[in-house]
């Protein structure tokens, strides 16, 4: 700990991402990356941008991508905000009421911005109860589907939260929505307090590009633009703008790869249940599972010895669960083989 650190920096507890191993032969099922590559049209668009224009700053508004997002979701460009990954988008809009088992960046943001927060417990089935959020608050945020559980809320439950807090901004973090949920973007015209965030890292296979977005009422988007332009007027580079726009335009590739992941998820769930695992219902590109007779940390160590990495969390309530990303059929089979007969 450096003597040059401020007391504020010393007090921060950073987010810990999933391991990014250096060994090439490991089957990596711990960071929820899409096992299938991005749209060929997105790759072609980025290759076409590799020219002398890279000496110029990108469009600070990312209008090409905003138009693609607006057309895809049937909203206005004034309702779309862009950022360098959904993490940056969330950093600009963050508030402090969220589930106790959810994205571990939320309490990190609270510490960073000095926000008092209330971690609302999930129910006994690890589900978010909409009624638990009907109380005074300075803002609400939750992932849907939730992470790391994978459980999804129906739109009517999201709407219940919105109706109960009309004077608070409600942020629905939809990083995994395309793998089995229904987006709340359909509600933004009816609820001016709603912001929906998404990322191109998961369902559109562009984690290496770092593109995130928010959709909401124009007044909320204008506020985000003011914040963004106070820190960084050029959050997205030229390659990211054209590649992400092309990814939204390629519906065929997007739908095909999502279906492949969903089908694989259901097969893996059935295989794990056959081995005695309890698997929470998932609408994401990962599953959350535990075995009543085997310690989760020991299982994670066991499969790693066989060349497969899964994610284990030490948080008390979920310490016996493993979060397992859905890979290709070959990667998924490597996991099943590594588990052996238990």
Secondary structure, DSSP 4 states (H G I P E B T S, - for coil): --TTS-HHHHH-----PPP----TT-EE-SS---SSPPPHHHHHHHHHT-SGGGGSPPPTT-HHHHHHHHHHHT--GGGEEEESHHHHHHHHH--SEEESSS-THHHHHHHHHT---EEEPP-TTS---GGGG-S--S-EEEESS-TTT-----HHHHHHHHHHTTTS-EEEE-TTGGGT---GGGGTTT-TTEEEEEESSSTTS-TTT--EEEEE-HHHHHHHHHHHHHH-S--S-HHHHHHHHHHHH-HHHHHHHHHHHHHHHHHHHHHHHHTTEEE----SSEEEEEETTB-HHHHHHHHHHTTEE-EE---GGGTT-EEEE---HHHHHHHHHHHTT-
